């Protein structure tokens, strides 16, 4: 893939992972009072559209991780924080792909009958498993962002090389964690609107994938240039 392809690939997730912006195809804004996953519930119209977006995002993330790992092997160095970041992204990719295949049976936010069935354990196991896969996806995102920032702080190896990139990753990480804290507080308090901080978390995560794609383009250029410089005797 050409160097420009990696930033484009990362940027595609801004569309595929933010399918919630097309909520009107389902016609139920009230789902934002619950979880965004309810857009892909089996009883919702066009659920396959929302599930497909998650699946494509998972595949793209996996491709980016494999590319990052390949470039690190070419350099012959990888810090422990890089490894943690890769594992976090792998967890996200796996969890999100499972999200796509284990959708909720119905929307408890829109259906009282669904809410009662959920609370009494009368729904299918994929419905309940979806909660854990979603938790796994968010855990992977936060872990990858924190680990990537630490990798930047401790050595110019994986995600970018400059102060600007490091600060950008820090800002994205802070916003992601802050949105997660807000959502958890709303959940504990029983406040409606859980989908709004979750939408912000999804947007920030996709921007993180775009940053990773841009860095892979730069890293690919470094892997090509460095051997030429070394052979020329400059070092």
C-alpha positions as CSV (number, residue, x, y, z in Angstrom):
1,X,0.0,0.0,0.0
2,X,1.3,3.4,-0.9
3,X,2.2,5.7,2.0
4,X,-0.8,7.9,1.4
5,X,-3.0,4.8,1.8
6,X,-2.4,4.4,5.5
7,X,-3.7,7.9,6.5
8,X,-6.7,7.3,4.2
9,X,-7.3,3.9,5.7
10,X,-7.2,5.4,9.3
11,X,-9.4,8.2,8.2
12,X,-12.1,5.9,6.8
13,X,-12.9,4.8,10.4
14,X,-14.2,8.3,11.1
15,X,-17.1,7.2,8.8
16,X,-17.4,3.5,9.6
17,X,-17.2,3.8,13.4
18,X,-19.5,6.9,13.6
19,X,-22.5,5.4,11.9
20,X,-24.5,6.9,14.8
21,X,-24.6,10.2,12.9
22,X,-27.1,8.4,10.5
23,X,-29.4,7.7,13.4
24,X,-32.3,9.0,11.3
25,X,-32.4,5.8,9.2
26,X,-33.7,4.1,12.3
27,X,-35.8,7.1,13.2
28,X,-35.3,6.8,17.0
29,X,-33.3,9.7,18.6
30,X,-34.4,8.3,21.9
31,X,-31.8,5.5,21.6
32,X,-29.3,8.2,22.7
33,X,-30.8,7.9,26.1
34,X,-29.3,4.4,26.2
35,X,-26.3,2.8,24.4
36,X,-25.3,3.4,20.8
37,X,-25.2,-0.4,20.4
38,X,-29.0,-0.3,20.4
39,X,-28.9,1.1,16.9
40,X,-27.7,-2.4,15.8
41,X,-30.2,-4.3,17.9
42,X,-31.9,-7.1,15.9
43,X,-35.3,-5.5,16.3
44,X,-34.2,-2.2,14.8
45,X,-34.5,-1.3,11.1
46,X,-31.2,-1.2,9.2
47,X,-29.4,-2.9,12.1
48,X,-27.0,-4.5,9.6
49,X,-25.8,-1.1,8.5
50,X,-24.7,-0.2,12.0
51,X,-23.2,-3.7,12.6
52,X,-21.4,-3.5,9.3
53,X,-19.8,-0.2,10.3
54,X,-18.4,-1.8,13.4
55,X,-17.1,-4.8,11.5
56,X,-15.3,-2.7,8.9
57,X,-13.7,-0.6,11.7
58,X,-12.5,-3.7,13.4
59,X,-10.9,-5.0,10.2
60,X,-9.2,-1.7,9.5
61,X,-7.9,-1.5,13.1
62,X,-6.4,-5.0,12.8
63,X,-4.7,-4.1,9.5
64,X,-3.2,-1.0,11.1
65,X,-1.9,-3.0,14.1
66,X,-0.3,-5.6,11.8
67,X,1.3,-2.9,9.8
68,X,2.7,-1.2,12.9
69,X,4.0,-4.5,14.2
70,X,5.7,-5.2,10.8
71,X,7.4,-1.8,10.8
72,X,8.6,-2.3,14.4
73,X,10.1,-5.7,13.4
74,X,11.9,-4.0,10.5
75,X,13.4,-1.5,12.9
76,X,14.3,-4.3,15.3
77,X,13.0,-2.5,18.3
78,X,9.7,-2.3,20.2
79,X,9.2,-0.9,23.7
80,X,6.9,-2.6,26.2
81,X,4.5,0.3,25.9
82,X,4.3,-0.2,22.1
83,X,3.4,-3.9,22.8
84,X,0.7,-2.9,25.3
85,X,-0.7,-0.4,22.7
86,X,-0.8,-3.2,20.1
87,X,-2.5,-5.5,22.5
88,X,-5.1,-2.9,23.3
89,X,-5.9,-2.3,19.7
90,X,-6.1,-6.1,19.1
91,X,-8.5,-6.3,22.0
92,X,-10.6,-3.5,20.4
93,X,-10.6,-5.2,17.0
94,X,-11.6,-8.6,18.4
95,X,-14.3,-7.1,20.8
96,X,-15.7,-4.9,18.1
97,X,-15.9,-7.7,15.5
98,X,-17.8,-9.8,18.2
99,X,-20.0,-6.8,18.7
100,X,-21.0,-7.0,15.1
101,X,-21.8,-10.7,15.2
102,X,-23.5,-10.7,18.7
103,X,-26.0,-7.9,18.5
104,X,-28.6,-7.1,21.1
105,X,-31.9,-8.8,20.6
106,X,-33.8,-5.6,21.1
107,X,-33.6,-2.0,22.3
108,X,-34.4,-1.8,26.1
109,X,-34.5,2.0,25.7
110,X,-37.3,1.9,23.2
111,X,-39.1,-1.2,24.3
112,X,-40.5,-1.7,27.8
113,X,-41.0,-5.4,27.1
114,X,-37.4,-5.7,26.0
115,X,-36.2,-4.0,29.2
116,X,-38.3,-6.4,31.4
117,X,-37.1,-9.4,29.4
118,X,-33.5,-8.2,29.8
119,X,-33.8,-7.7,33.6
120,X,-35.3,-11.1,34.0
121,X,-32.7,-12.9,32.0
122,X,-35.1,-14.0,29.2
123,X,-33.0,-12.8,26.2
124,X,-30.4,-14.7,24.2
125,X,-26.8,-15.0,25.4
126,X,-25.4,-12.8,22.6
127,X,-27.6,-10.0,24.0
128,X,-25.8,-10.2,27.3
129,X,-22.4,-11.0,25.8
130,X,-22.7,-7.7,23.9
131,X,-22.2,-5.8,27.2
132,X,-18.9,-7.5,27.8
133,X,-17.6,-7.2,24.2
134,X,-18.4,-3.4,24.4
135,X,-16.5,-3.2,27.6
136,X,-13.6,-5.0,26.0
137,X,-13.6,-2.6,23.1
138,X,-13.5,0.5,25.3
139,X,-10.8,-1.0,27.5
140,X,-8.7,-1.7,24.5
141,X,-9.1,1.8,23.2
142,X,-8.1,3.5,26.5
143,X,-5.2,1.1,27.0
144,X,-3.9,1.6,23.5
145,X,-4.0,5.4,23.8
146,X,-2.4,5.6,27.3
147,X,0.3,3.1,26.2
148,X,1.0,5.0,23.0
149,X,1.4,8.3,24.9
150,X,3.8,6.6,27.3
151,X,5.7,5.2,24.4
152,X,6.0,8.7,23.0
153,X,7.2,10.1,26.3
154,X,9.8,7.5,26.9
155,X,11.2,7.1,23.4
156,X,10.5,8.3,19.8
157,X,9.4,4.9,18.5
158,X,5.9,4.0,17.4
159,X,3.4,6.7,17.2
160,X,5.0,9.8,15.8
161,X,8.2,11.5,16.6
162,X,7.4,15.1,17.4
163,X,6.0,17.1,20.3
164,X,2.9,18.0,18.3
165,X,1.9,14.3,17.8
166,X,2.6,13.6,21.5
167,X,0.4,16.4,22.6
168,X,-2.3,15.4,20.1
169,X,-2.4,11.8,21.5
170,X,-2.5,13.3,25.1
171,X,-5.5,15.5,24.2
172,X,-7.3,12.6,22.6
173,X,-6.6,10.4,25.6
174,X,-7.8,13.0,28.1
175,X,-11.0,13.6,26.2
176,X,-11.7,9.9,25.8
177,X,-11.2,9.2,29.5
178,X,-13.2,12.2,30.5
179,X,-16.1,11.1,28.3
180,X,-15.9,7.6,29.8
181,X,-16.0,9.0,33.3
182,X,-19.0,11.2,32.5
183,X,-20.8,8.2,31.0
184,X,-20.1,6.0,34.0
185,X,-21.3,8.7,36.4
186,X,-24.5,9.0,34.3
187,X,-24.9,5.3,34.5
188,X,-24.6,5.2,38.3
189,X,-27.0,8.1,38.7
190,X,-29.5,6.6,36.2
191,X,-29.4,9.7,34.1
192,X,-30.6,9.5,30.5
193,X,-28.5,10.4,27.5
194,X,-25.7,7.8,27.9
195,X,-25.4,7.7,24.1
196,X,-24.1,11.3,23.9
197,X,-20.8,10.9,25.8
198,X,-20.5,7.5,24.2
199,X,-20.8,9.1,20.7
200,X,-17.9,11.5,21.7
201,X,-15.8,8.5,22.8
202,X,-16.4,6.7,19.5
203,X,-15.5,9.9,17.6
204,X,-12.3,10.3,19.5
205,X,-11.4,6.7,19.0
206,X,-11.8,7.0,15.3
207,X,-9.5,10.1,15.3
208,X,-7.0,8.0,17.2
209,X,-7.1,5.5,14.4
210,X,-6.6,8.3,11.9
211,X,-3.5,9.5,13.8
212,X,-2.1,6.0,13.8
213,X,-2.6,5.8,10.0
214,X,-0.7,9.0,9.5
215,X,2.1,7.8,11.7
216,X,2.4,4.6,9.7
217,X,2.9,6.6,6.6
218,X,5.8,8.5,8.3
219,X,7.2,5.3,9.8
220,X,7.2,3.6,6.4
221,X,9.2,6.5,4.9
222,X,11.7,6.2,7.7
223,X,12.2,2.5,7.1
224,X,13.0,3.2,3.5
225,X,15.3,6.2,4.0
226,X,17.4,5.0,7.0
227,X,19.2,2.0,5.2
228,X,20.1,4.3,2.3
229,X,21.6,6.9,4.6
230,X,23.5,4.2,6.5
231,X,25.0,2.7,3.4
232,X,26.0,6.1,2.1
233,X,28.4,6.4,5.0
234,X,26.8,9.5,6.6
235,X,26.5,7.7,10.0
